[in-house]
Amino acid sequence: MLLVPNIILSLGLMLILLCAQSGLAQTSQKETERTAELLATLLDAGRVVVEQNQPLINDPRRGDKGFSPDVFERLVLDEFFHQAQIDLKTSSSSFPPHAKDLLTRLLLASKEVVADAQFVINQRGIGYKNFIPATFGSQAARKFSKQSKVTIKQTTLDPRNLRNAPDAYEETVLKRLAHQPASTSPLVEWIDDGRLLRAMMPIYYSEDCLTCHGSPKGMLDISGYPREGAQVGELAGAISIQIPVDHR
């Protein structure tokens, strides 16, 4: 007489378990998406700091610029807080699990890039040092990616550095972003049956970028590359992030 109720009870417990597992999977995906967004924001914060300090970096009259890895770190933490409203110096419930470790690794990689560039930055008598946001971002992304299962990359449809050339997925997304209104929100998608997160955070040309990337198109800029004829607000590229489900 108890057979049917027991079956119903077992089915109910299985349904509860499946719902719980589904909820955990959705939570894990949301946390991974948030982690990707924070990683892109931190790399962008480093790019912003380098851009803001270009006059100092390129000042030929000064030797030691005081733009040390520790000074850079302080400025990046301030910029990251400005963009994300998260203080990386403290533990925070705003962090998804394991995000703090990845962010710490990216910050360390970024500081190492600035440390490696100290000799160039502090050279007296030389103006343009080629230590610009794009250069910093590419080097920091590669350094971080070599030490992690998570991959970060700067990419654009017309790369000056072929190592930043887009793969097929990135090319498709960049073409889509180029025809959409400007947005700082990353485009996020799960591919390979949910085994890999791909996120693309757009980067747009600012006024300072036009020194090298603006008009007249085709004229060589200070670094020896042809200018793109870009305008303020146009899509410059994106910060591309890949996070596999087994990234921990």
N, C-alpha and C positions, 0 to 999 in steps of 0.2 A: 504493500500500500504506500510505502514511502519512496518508491522508485522514481515516480514522476517529480515529486517535490525535490528530491536530491539532484535530479538532472537539472531542474530549473535553477536550483541553488548554484550548481557547478557552472552552468552557463552564465549566471549573473556574476559570479566571481571572475570568470574569464573575461566578461565584458568590461568589468571594472578595471582589471589588469591591463587590458588592451587600451582602454581610454587613458589610464595613467601613463603607459608607455608612450602613447601618442602625444600626450601633453608634455612629457619630458623631452621628446624629440623636438617638438615645436619650440620649447623653451631653449633647448640647446642650439637650435638654428638661429633663434633671435639673438642669443648671446654671441654667437659667432659673427653674425652680421654686425652687431654693435662693436665687436672687437675690430673688425675690418675698418669700420668707420673711424674708430679712434686711432688706429695705426696710420691711416691716410691723413688724418688731422694732424698727428704729431709730425709726420714728414713734411706736411705743408707748413707747419709752424717753423720748422727749421729753415725752409725755403724763404719764408717771410723775414726771418731774422737776418739771413744772409743778404737779402735784398735791401733791408733797411740800413744795413751797415756797409753797403757798397761804396759810398763816398769815403768812409774810413779805410776800408780794405784797399782801395785804389789810390789813396793819398801818397804821392811819390816823395813828399817832404818828410814823412814820419817813418821811423824805423819800427820800433816796437809799438804796435797798434793797441795793445791791451785787449785784443779780441781773442782771448784765450779759450780753451775748451770749457773751463769753469764759468767764465763770463757768458759764453754761448749757451751753456746749459741753463743758467739763470734766466736769460732772455727767452729761451725756448719754452721753459716752464711757464713763464708769464704769458707768452703768446698762446700756448696750449690752453691755459686756463681761460684766456679771453675768448677763444673759439669754442671750447667744449664745456666750460664751467666746471672743470674737474681739476683738483690739485693733485698732481702726480707725487708730491712730496709726502702725502698722507694716504693711509688706507681709506678706501671709500666704498660704500655700498653701490656707488654708480658704476663700478667696474664689474664686468662679467667675470666669472671665474677664469683664471689663467690669463686674463688680459693684461694684468699688471706686469707679469713676467715678460710678455712680448713687448710691451711698451718700454719697459726698462732696457731690454736688449736693443731696441731701435734707438733709444736715447744714447746708449753707450756707443753704438756704431756711429751715430751722428757726431758724437764728441771725438771719436777716433779720427773721423774724416777731418775735422777742424784741427786736431792735433797734428795730423800728417801734413796739413797745409800751412803750418806756422812759418816755416822758412820762406815760403812764397809770399804769404800775407805781410810779413814784416820786412820785406826787402825795401830798402830806401832807393829812390831814384827811378823806380819803375811804377808807372801808373796802372794800366789795366793788368790784372793778375790772372784773369780767367777763372777766378773763384767766384762763381755766380750761382744763383739758385739752382739752375739746371745741373750744373756740374756737381754741386754739393748733393743734390737730391739723388742723382744717378749713383754716385759713389756710396752714399749712405744706404741706399736701397740694396745695392749689390752686396755690400759688407754684411748687412743684416740677413739677407736671403741665404748667404753661404752658411750661416750659423743656425738656421731654423728650417722647419718644414714649411713655414709660411713664406710665400714669395711676394716681394714688393718690387715694382718697376715703374719708372716713368716712361711714358710712351706718347707718340704723336704720329699723325698721318704723314708728316714730312720731316723725319728725324735728321738732325745734323749728325748725331752719333748713331751709327747703324746698330749698336747694341740696344738701342731704345726702339728699334723698329717694332711695330705692332704685330702680334700673331693674328690669325684669322678672326678669332673672337674679338680681340681688341679693336681691330680695324672696323668690324661691323658696328661695334658700340660707338666708336669715335665718329663714324659717319652719321650715326643717329643723333649723337650729342651736338654735332655741328649744326643741325637743323632744328634744335630745340632752344627754348628760352634759357638764358643763363641760370644755373642753379648750383649751389654748393653741396647739395645732397648727392651721395654716391648712388650709382645705379648698381643694384645688387641682384644676383641671380644664382640659383643652385643648378648645377649641371651634372652630367654623369650619374643620373638617377639619385641625385642628392648627396653624392659623395664629395663634391668639390664646390666651394663657394667662390664666385668671381665677383669682384666689386671694382667699380671704376669711379673715381672722384674727379670731376672735371677741373681743369686748370685754365684760367682765362688770362689773356694778355692785359697787363697793367701799363700805365704810362711809362714806367721805367723800362719795361721790356722792349719798348719800341726803339730804344737806342740801338739795339742790335737787330730787332725783328720787324721794324717798321718800314717806312718808305724812304727813298724810292726802292721799289722792288727790284732785286737783282744786283743792286750796288753792294759791294763788299763792306761788311761791317768791321769793327775794330779787331774782331777775332779771325777775320779772313773768310767768313762764310757769306754767301749771298743773302741779302735781306729778303724776308718773305712778303713784305708789304702789308703786314698785319695792322689792325686797328684795335684800339682799346676795347675790351669786352668780347673780342672774338675768341673762339676756342683755341687754346694753345696746345692742349693735350690732356692727359689724365694721369692720375696715380692709379696704377692697376695692382690689385691684390688678389692673391689666390690662397685660400685656406682649405686644406683637405680635412675631412672629418676626424682623421687620426693625427692631428697636428700636435697633440700634447706630448 
